[in-house]
């Protein structure tokens, strides 16, 4: 047995006559143009050009299809779950907003008032000439800003790039101050 070639498998062109379409509309009551196309012997998908030809052949076909479709409206099913299996909605918690910090603002702080970087510089400056330890600074900053310690460390890394022994300054770190690091202890010197 020989296998059929592609030309033999392809469907022949179907005939779109007005009589045939009207006969299908009256006898089968299709609900869409695609259904009409399939009843005429078409394949799975209805192309735009074929849909246009169907509309041009039978004027008012969409009104007829809409009537057929309106007669078979789906009723909504009501599903009731047993009370013991119902899922309870989670109570929405309000976002934790940082409280206004009671740290005095240094007059030479180059960062905006209320910013995280500005708060860090103010915390270091308020420690005075003896400085503040890095763990204490992170804890104080987390409490004042409402950020967790991981994100507090990210902000501190930007400020630490202004230290006197660092090679490059972070691009978010402004000029006007330098950090003096002595182990874990941090002091600030303003220009």
C-alpha positions as CSV (number, residue, x, y, z in Angstrom):
1,X,0.0,0.0,0.0
2,X,1.2,3.4,-0.8
3,X,0.7,6.4,1.5
4,X,-1.4,9.2,0.2
5,X,0.4,12.3,-0.8
6,X,-0.3,15.7,0.7
7,X,-2.5,16.7,-2.3
8,X,-4.7,13.7,-1.7
9,X,-5.2,14.4,2.0
10,X,-6.1,18.1,1.7
11,X,-9.9,18.6,1.8
12,X,-11.4,19.9,-1.4
13,X,-12.8,23.4,-1.3
14,X,-16.2,23.5,0.2
15,X,-19.1,25.3,-1.5
16,X,-20.7,28.2,0.3
17,X,-24.1,28.5,-1.3
18,X,-26.9,30.5,0.2
19,X,-29.3,27.6,0.0
20,X,-27.0,25.2,1.8
21,X,-26.3,27.7,4.6
22,X,-30.0,28.6,5.1
23,X,-30.9,24.8,5.2
24,X,-28.3,24.3,8.0
25,X,-29.6,27.4,9.9
26,X,-33.2,26.1,9.8
27,X,-32.6,22.4,10.4
28,X,-29.6,22.3,12.9
29,X,-30.0,25.7,14.7
30,X,-26.3,26.4,15.1
31,X,-25.2,28.9,17.7
32,X,-22.0,30.3,16.1
33,X,-20.4,30.9,12.8
34,X,-17.8,28.2,13.6
35,X,-20.6,25.7,14.1
36,X,-22.1,26.6,10.8
37,X,-18.7,26.2,9.2
38,X,-18.2,22.7,10.7
39,X,-21.7,21.6,9.6
40,X,-20.8,22.7,6.1
41,X,-17.9,20.3,6.3
42,X,-15.1,22.7,7.4
43,X,-12.2,21.8,9.6
44,X,-11.5,23.0,13.2
45,X,-10.9,26.7,12.8
46,X,-12.9,29.3,11.0
47,X,-10.7,31.8,9.2
48,X,-11.6,35.4,9.0
49,X,-12.1,35.4,5.3
50,X,-14.5,32.5,5.4
51,X,-16.5,34.1,8.2
52,X,-16.7,37.3,6.0
53,X,-18.0,35.2,3.1
54,X,-20.6,33.5,5.3
55,X,-21.8,37.0,6.5
56,X,-22.0,38.3,2.9
57,X,-23.8,35.2,1.6
58,X,-26.6,35.3,4.2
59,X,-27.6,38.7,5.4
60,X,-28.7,38.8,9.0
61,X,-26.9,35.5,9.9
62,X,-25.6,36.9,13.2
63,X,-29.1,37.8,14.3
64,X,-30.3,34.2,13.6
65,X,-27.3,32.8,15.5
66,X,-27.9,35.1,18.4
67,X,-31.6,33.9,18.6
68,X,-30.4,30.3,18.6
69,X,-27.8,31.0,21.3
70,X,-30.3,32.9,23.5
71,X,-32.6,29.9,23.6
72,X,-29.9,27.8,25.3
73,X,-28.6,30.0,28.0
74,X,-26.6,28.2,30.6
75,X,-27.9,28.3,34.2
76,X,-25.4,29.1,36.8
77,X,-24.7,26.2,39.2
78,X,-24.6,27.1,42.9
79,X,-21.9,25.2,44.8
80,X,-22.3,25.2,48.5
81,X,-19.3,24.0,50.6
82,X,-19.9,22.4,53.9
83,X,-19.3,24.7,56.9
84,X,-16.5,22.6,58.3
85,X,-14.5,22.7,55.0
86,X,-14.8,26.4,54.3
87,X,-11.6,28.3,54.0
88,X,-11.3,31.2,56.3
89,X,-9.9,34.4,54.9
90,X,-6.7,35.7,56.4
91,X,-7.0,38.8,58.5
92,X,-5.1,41.6,56.7
93,X,-2.4,43.2,58.9
94,X,-1.5,46.8,58.4
95,X,2.0,47.5,57.2
96,X,4.5,48.3,59.9
97,X,5.2,52.0,59.4
98,X,8.4,53.4,60.9
99,X,7.9,55.8,63.8
100,X,9.5,59.2,63.7
101,X,13.0,58.7,65.1
102,X,14.1,60.8,68.1
103,X,17.6,61.1,66.8
104,X,18.7,64.8,66.5
105,X,19.6,65.8,62.9
106,X,23.2,66.9,62.4
107,X,23.5,70.2,60.6
108,X,26.2,68.9,58.2
109,X,24.3,65.7,57.2
110,X,24.4,65.7,53.4
111,X,21.4,63.4,53.0
112,X,17.7,64.3,52.9
113,X,15.9,64.5,56.2
114,X,13.9,61.3,56.8
115,X,16.0,59.2,54.5
116,X,17.6,55.9,55.6
117,X,21.1,57.1,54.8
118,X,20.5,60.4,56.6
119,X,19.3,58.5,59.7
120,X,22.4,56.3,59.7
121,X,24.7,59.4,59.5
122,X,22.7,61.0,62.3
123,X,23.0,57.9,64.5
124,X,26.8,57.8,64.0
125,X,27.1,61.6,64.6
126,X,25.0,61.4,67.8
127,X,27.4,58.8,69.2
128,X,29.9,61.5,69.6
129,X,33.7,61.3,69.6
130,X,33.8,57.8,71.1
131,X,31.7,56.4,68.1
132,X,29.3,53.5,68.0
133,X,29.8,49.7,67.5
134,X,28.5,48.3,64.2
135,X,26.1,45.8,65.8
136,X,24.7,48.5,68.1
137,X,24.3,50.8,65.1
138,X,22.4,48.2,63.1
139,X,20.1,47.5,66.0
140,X,19.4,51.2,66.7
141,X,18.8,51.8,62.9
142,X,16.5,48.8,62.6
143,X,14.4,50.1,65.6
144,X,14.3,53.7,64.3
145,X,13.6,52.9,60.7
146,X,11.4,49.8,61.0
147,X,13.6,47.8,58.6
148,X,14.9,44.4,59.3
149,X,18.6,43.9,60.1
150,X,19.3,42.5,56.6
151,X,18.1,45.6,54.9
152,X,19.7,47.8,57.5
153,X,23.0,46.2,56.6
154,X,22.5,47.1,52.9
155,X,22.0,50.7,53.8
156,X,25.0,50.7,56.1
157,X,27.2,49.3,53.3
158,X,26.5,52.4,51.3
159,X,27.5,54.7,54.2
160,X,30.6,52.5,55.0
161,X,31.9,53.1,51.5
162,X,32.7,56.7,52.7
163,X,35.3,55.4,55.2
164,X,38.8,56.8,55.0
165,X,40.3,53.3,54.2
166,X,37.8,52.3,51.4
167,X,39.0,52.5,47.8
168,X,35.8,53.4,46.1
169,X,32.7,55.3,47.3
170,X,29.3,53.9,46.5
171,X,27.5,56.1,43.9
172,X,24.6,56.7,46.3
173,X,26.9,57.9,49.0
174,X,27.3,61.7,49.0
175,X,30.3,63.8,49.7
176,X,30.8,65.9,52.8
177,X,31.7,63.3,55.4
178,X,34.1,60.5,56.1
179,X,33.8,57.5,58.4
180,X,36.7,56.5,60.6
181,X,36.7,52.8,61.3
182,X,38.5,51.3,64.3
183,X,37.6,47.6,64.2
184,X,33.8,47.5,64.6
185,X,33.6,51.0,66.0
186,X,32.5,53.8,63.7
187,X,33.1,57.5,64.0
188,X,32.2,60.3,61.6
189,X,34.1,63.3,60.5
190,X,32.4,66.1,58.5
191,X,34.2,68.2,55.9
